[in-house]
Amino acid sequence: MTTARDIMTGGAQCVGAHESVRDAAHKLKEYGVGALPICGENNRLVGVLTDRDIVVKVLGEGLDPAEVEAGTLAQGEAVTIGADDGADEIFATMTRHKVRRLPVIDGTDLVGMVALADAARALKEPQAGRLVEALSTD
């Protein structure tokens, strides 16, 4: 069985909940990624910040990215996947929550990220198509 651990990109870096969105944008550029987990107290995952969040929720609203804390963009409880969960569970979680990226946790530790492309490569062809379709509709 293919697990999240098998297909994830390891070594995910967090942006701190109290760091500015500007700092988060610099990290996105430095790491060459489109999303970063947001970590709060005790390095606990509180959400995921995407480049789209920065554009729409900060710049689009005329807010100063140097003044907005990354944690304010976290929405509710973070959606995650366990490191030993299988590809079918990744598929189900992405579909149910309509997310394209999932932080991978082992116990309470963040160990990586699984993106839509990672999941699509791990799934059988019909499932991959259904996943992309499910995430592309409202």
C-alpha positions in Angstrom: 0.0 0.0 0.0 1.3 3.4 -1.0 1.3 5.8 2.0 1.5 9.5 2.5 5.1 9.0 3.7 5.9 7.3 0.4 4.7 10.2 -1.8 5.1 13.3 0.4 7.7 16.0 0.0 9.6 15.8 3.3 11.2 18.5 5.4 8.2 20.8 5.3 9.0 24.2 6.8 6.5 26.2 8.8 5.8 29.9 8.9 5.1 31.0 12.5 1.6 32.1 13.3 3.0 35.4 14.6 5.3 36.0 11.6 4.2 38.5 9.0 2.7 37.6 5.7 5.6 39.4 4.1 8.0 37.0 5.9 5.8 34.1 4.7 6.1 35.3 1.1 9.8 35.4 1.4 9.8 31.8 2.7 7.5 30.7 -0.2 10.1 32.2 -2.6 13.1 30.8 -0.8 11.7 27.3 -0.7 10.1 27.4 -4.1 6.7 26.3 -2.9 3.1 27.6 -3.2 2.0 26.8 0.4 3.5 26.6 3.9 2.1 25.1 7.0 1.3 27.7 9.7 2.7 26.6 13.1 1.5 28.1 16.4 2.5 27.5 20.0 4.6 24.4 20.7 5.1 24.1 16.9 1.5 22.9 16.6 0.0 23.0 13.1 -2.8 25.6 12.9 -3.4 25.9 9.1 -1.8 26.3 5.7 -1.0 29.6 4.0 -0.9 29.7 0.2 0.4 32.2 -2.2 -3.3 32.7 -3.3 -4.2 33.6 0.3 -1.6 36.3 0.3 -2.9 37.8 -3.0 -6.6 37.5 -2.3 -6.9 38.0 1.4 -4.1 40.5 2.0 -3.1 42.3 -1.2 -6.6 42.2 -2.7 -8.0 43.7 0.5 -5.4 46.5 0.5 -3.7 45.2 3.7 0.0 45.6 4.4 1.7 42.2 4.3 4.3 43.4 6.8 1.5 44.1 9.3 -0.7 41.0 8.9 0.2 37.9 10.9 0.3 34.6 9.0 -1.9 33.0 11.7 -4.8 35.3 10.9 -5.2 33.5 7.5 -5.6 30.1 9.1 -9.2 28.9 8.7 -10.5 26.7 11.4 -8.8 23.4 12.2 -6.0 22.3 10.0 -6.8 19.5 7.6 -4.0 16.9 7.7 -3.2 13.4 6.7 -1.3 10.8 8.8 2.1 9.7 7.5 1.0 6.0 7.3 -2.4 6.7 5.7 -2.9 5.2 2.3 -3.4 6.9 -1.1 -7.2 6.2 -0.8 -7.4 8.2 2.4 -5.4 11.0 0.8 -7.9 11.0 -2.0 -10.9 11.0 0.3 -9.5 13.8 2.5 -8.6 16.0 -0.4 -12.0 15.5 -2.0 -14.0 15.9 1.2 -12.2 19.1 2.2 -11.6 20.4 -1.3 -7.9 21.0 -0.7 -5.0 20.6 -3.0 -2.3 20.3 -0.4 -2.2 18.3 2.9 0.3 18.6 5.7 1.5 15.1 6.7 1.9 14.4 10.4 3.5 11.6 12.3 1.9 11.7 15.7 2.0 15.5 16.3 5.1 16.2 14.2 4.9 17.8 10.8 7.0 15.5 8.5 6.0 16.7 5.0 3.4 17.9 2.5 1.4 16.0 -0.1 0.2 18.0 -3.1 -2.5 17.2 -5.6 0.1 16.1 -8.1 1.7 13.7 -5.6 -1.6 12.1 -4.9 -2.6 11.9 -8.6 0.6 10.1 -9.4 0.0 7.6 -6.6 -3.6 6.8 -7.5 -4.9 4.6 -10.2 -5.9 6.5 -13.3 -9.7 6.7 -12.8 -9.2 7.8 -9.2 -6.7 10.5 -10.2 -9.2 11.9 -12.7 -12.0 11.9 -10.1 -9.8 13.7 -7.6 -8.9 16.5 -10.0 -12.6 16.8 -11.0 -13.7 16.9 -7.4 -11.3 19.7 -6.6 -12.1 21.7 -9.7 -15.8 22.1 -8.9 -17.5 24.3 -6.3 
